[in-house]
């Protein structure tokens, strides 16, 4: 595939940034395959997931509501991503100012929404396993909706200014829709840098805490049965792995660009390298939308059972056996917890008398 050079304007105008470095010319051969595969695999996986959630699941719970909203967030970015792919292939933007703003809004909102929803899923799983009688682990569907409304407001409000600004710039009679990290809107750029770092560091700390606590809790109560511990840890491990692969590179390049631009004058070669890495790391952000269907399989037994029912019978047997084993494990764990609670209940009854 032969792809023309793509020039990314950076602040300062006149073919250079404010410190005198020239515009960055990117060779996109090869790198364009990542977003193309993301769109193909992401749409395929999420369409199947949406169909299962809408037509196959007979019972809804907070966990499935969180997963459904993750699907919605993925669809929003997957729909807008072909516009960015066309932009990179052509080397200029042909869809106008309105779609430029909307595509940027969806791209950066999806990153925030995916991180927030994956964190909520991990926290919910933590309470269900470690604190099964806590209010959070026993939330109703209505309460889950309230949590989701709060999450979406937390995601959307900081990104609303993207819709209020024009990111179209014309260079050599060719329009370009700038990623606002490369624009001259200082406030937006600063806000994005702060959010990009905080959205990674704080959720990662929470994810690691949940993963370690769940592992420790299950190890104490399932001594000699590492297989059960491994299965229970799959959700948190999958979330942490996806989180690091998809979002760590963007955080590193964001911090790196800020550090390099703080030098006067900056090293232009290093600056250009980090700008190239920033574009590639954005593609990895989109990869999250293609990997999320794997998370649905690990996170929802009902989703897994519905998916297995669509497979040929010779592939379905092993899955059903795994589900039966997981169900038995879950029943055994609940029995252990109930036995541990009996003395406490007896003591409370004696105190009441």
SVG drawing of the C-alpha trace seen along z (x, -y; Angstrom):
<svg xmlns="http://www.w3.org/2000/svg" viewBox="-35 -32 53 64">
<polyline fill="none" stroke="black" stroke-width="0.4" points="0.0,0.0 1.5,-3.4 0.4,-6.2 1.3,-9.8 3.2,-11.7 1.0,-13.4 2.1,-16.7 1.0,-17.4 0.9,-21.1 2.0,-22.1 1.5,-25.3 3.1,-28.5 2.0,-28.6 4.2,-29.5 5.5,-26.0 7.0,-25.7 6.1,-25.6 6.6,-28.5 10.2,-27.3 11.3,-27.2 11.0,-23.4 9.6,-22.6 6.3,-20.8 6.4,-17.0 6.2,-14.8 4.9,-11.4 5.4,-8.2 2.2,-6.3 3.0,-3.1 2.1,-0.2 0.7,-2.2 -2.6,-2.7 -3.3,1.0 -3.8,0.8 -6.9,-1.5 -8.2,0.4 -8.1,3.7 -9.5,2.0 -12.6,0.8 -13.1,4.2 -12.6,6.4 -14.2,3.8 -17.4,3.4 -17.7,7.2 -17.2,8.0 -19.3,5.1 -22.2,5.8 -22.3,9.5 -22.0,8.2 -24.8,5.7 -27.1,8.3 -26.5,10.7 -27.2,8.0 -30.3,6.8 -31.9,10.2 -30.3,13.0 -29.9,11.8 -33.0,12.5 -31.9,11.0 -30.2,7.6 -27.9,6.8 -25.6,3.8 -22.6,5.7 -24.4,6.1 -25.5,2.5 -21.9,1.4 -20.8,3.6 -23.7,2.3 -22.5,-1.2 -18.9,-0.2 -20.3,1.2 -22.0,-2.2 -18.8,-4.0 -16.9,-1.7 -19.5,-2.2 -19.2,-6.0 -15.5,-5.9 -15.7,-3.1 -18.2,-5.1 -16.0,-8.2 -12.7,-6.4 -13.2,-5.8 -13.2,-9.6 -9.8,-9.8 -8.5,-7.0 -9.7,-8.8 -8.0,-11.9 -4.7,-10.1 -5.0,-8.4 -5.8,-11.6 -3.4,-13.8 -6.2,-16.4 -9.7,-16.7 -12.7,-16.8 -15.7,-16.5 -16.0,-20.1 -15.8,-21.8 -18.8,-20.2 -17.7,-16.6 -14.2,-17.6 -15.4,-18.8 -17.7,-15.7 -15.0,-13.2 -12.5,-14.8 -15.2,-14.9 -16.0,-11.2 -12.4,-10.1 -11.3,-11.7 -14.6,-11.1 -14.3,-7.4 -10.9,-7.2 -12.3,-8.8 -15.5,-6.7 -13.6,-3.4 -11.3,-4.1 -14.1,-5.1 -16.3,-2.2 -13.5,0.4 -12.6,-1.1 -16.3,-0.9 -16.4,2.8 -13.2,3.6 -14.5,1.9 -17.9,3.6 -16.2,7.0 -13.9,6.2 -16.9,5.5 -18.8,8.5 -15.9,10.8 -14.3,9.2 -17.3,7.3 -20.4,9.2 -22.6,7.6 -21.6,4.0 -24.2,1.6 -22.2,1.2 -22.1,4.9 -25.9,5.1 -26.9,2.1 -30.1,2.3 -30.5,1.7 -31.8,-1.8 -28.7,-2.6 -26.5,-1.3 -28.2,-3.7 -27.4,-6.6 -23.8,-5.5 -23.7,-5.5 -25.3,-8.9 -22.6,-10.3 -19.8,-8.6 -21.1,-9.9 -21.4,-13.5 -17.9,-13.2 -16.7,-12.1 -18.6,-14.6 -18.4,-17.9 -14.6,-18.3 -14.8,-17.5 -17.7,-19.9 -15.2,-22.8 -14.1,-20.6 -17.5,-21.1 -17.2,-24.9 -13.9,-25.5 -12.8,-25.3 -9.9,-22.9 -9.8,-23.3 -6.6,-24.8 -5.7,-25.4 -2.1,-24.8 -1.2,-25.0 -4.9,-25.1 -5.5,-21.8 -7.8,-21.7 -6.7,-19.7 -8.6,-18.7 -6.1,-19.0 -6.0,-16.8 -6.4,-19.5 -3.2,-18.3 -1.5,-19.8 -3.6,-23.0 -2.9,-26.5 -5.7,-26.3 -3.5,-26.5 -6.2,-26.0 -7.6,-22.9 -4.1,-21.4 -3.3,-21.9 -6.6,-20.5 -6.1,-17.4 -2.6,-16.8 -3.8,-17.0 -6.8,-14.7 -4.6,-12.2 -2.3,-11.7 -4.9,-11.7 -7.2,-9.4 -4.4,-6.9 -2.6,-7.1 -5.7,-7.2 -7.7,-4.4 -4.5,-2.2 -3.9,-2.5 -7.5,-1.5 -7.3,1.4 -4.1,2.7 -5.6,2.4 -8.7,4.3 -6.7,7.0 -4.3,7.5 -7.1,7.5 -9.2,10.0 -6.2,12.3 -5.3,12.1 -8.9,12.7 -9.4,15.8 -6.0,17.2 -7.0,17.3 -10.4,18.9 -9.4,21.3 -6.2,22.8 -5.0,25.7 -7.3,24.7 -5.3,22.3 -7.5,23.0 -10.5,21.4 -8.4,18.4 -7.1,18.1 -10.6,18.1 -11.8,15.5 -8.9,13.2 -9.4,13.2 -11.6,10.2 -9.2,7.9 -6.2,9.2 -7.9,8.7 -8.8,5.1 -5.3,4.3 -3.6,5.8 -5.9,3.9 -5.5,0.7 -1.7,0.8 -1.5,1.8 -4.0,-0.7 -3.5,-3.7 0.0,-3.7 1.7,-4.8 -0.5,-7.9 0.3,-8.9 4.0,-8.5 4.1,-10.5 1.9,-13.2 4.3,-13.6 7.3,-13.4 5.9,-16.2 5.3,-18.4 8.9,-17.9 10.5,-18.4 8.6,-21.6 9.6,-23.0 13.2,-23.3 14.2,-26.5 15.1,-25.8 13.8,-22.2 15.5,-19.4 13.6,-19.3 14.5,-15.7 13.3,-14.4 10.2,-16.6 9.3,-15.2 9.9,-11.6 7.5,-12.1 4.9,-13.7 5.1,-10.6 4.8,-8.4 1.8,-10.4 -0.1,-9.6 0.8,-5.9 -0.3,-5.8 -3.7,-7.3 -4.2,-4.3 -3.6,-2.1 -6.3,-4.0 -8.7,-2.9 -7.5,0.7 -9.3,0.8 -12.6,0.8 -11.7,4.0 -10.5,5.8 -13.5,5.0 -15.6,7.9 -13.0,10.2 -13.7,8.4 -17.5,9.1 -16.8,12.9 -14.7,12.7 -17.1,10.3 -20.5,11.8 -21.4,15.5 -24.8,14.8 -23.0,13.2 -20.6,16.1 -23.5,18.6 -25.4,16.7 -22.2,16.6 -21.6,20.3 -25.1,21.0 -24.3,19.5 -21.3,21.8 -21.4,25.2 -22.2,28.0 -18.7,29.5 -17.3,26.2 -20.0,25.7 -19.4,28.7 -16.1,27.5 -17.6,24.1 -20.6,25.6 -18.4,27.7 -16.4,24.7 -19.6,22.8 -20.8,25.7 -17.4,25.7 -17.6,22.0 -21.2,22.3 -20.1,25.0 -17.2,22.9 -19.4,19.9 -21.9,22.0 -19.1,23.4 -17.7,19.9 -21.1,18.6 -21.5,21.7 -18.1,20.9 -19.1,17.2 -22.5,18.3 -20.7,20.6 -18.4,17.9 -21.3,15.5 -23.3,18.0 -21.3,17.4 -21.6,13.6 -25.4,13.9 -25.6,16.1 -23.7,13.6 -26.0,10.8 -29.0,12.9 -27.6,13.5 -26.9,9.8 -30.4,8.9 -31.8,11.3"/>
</svg>
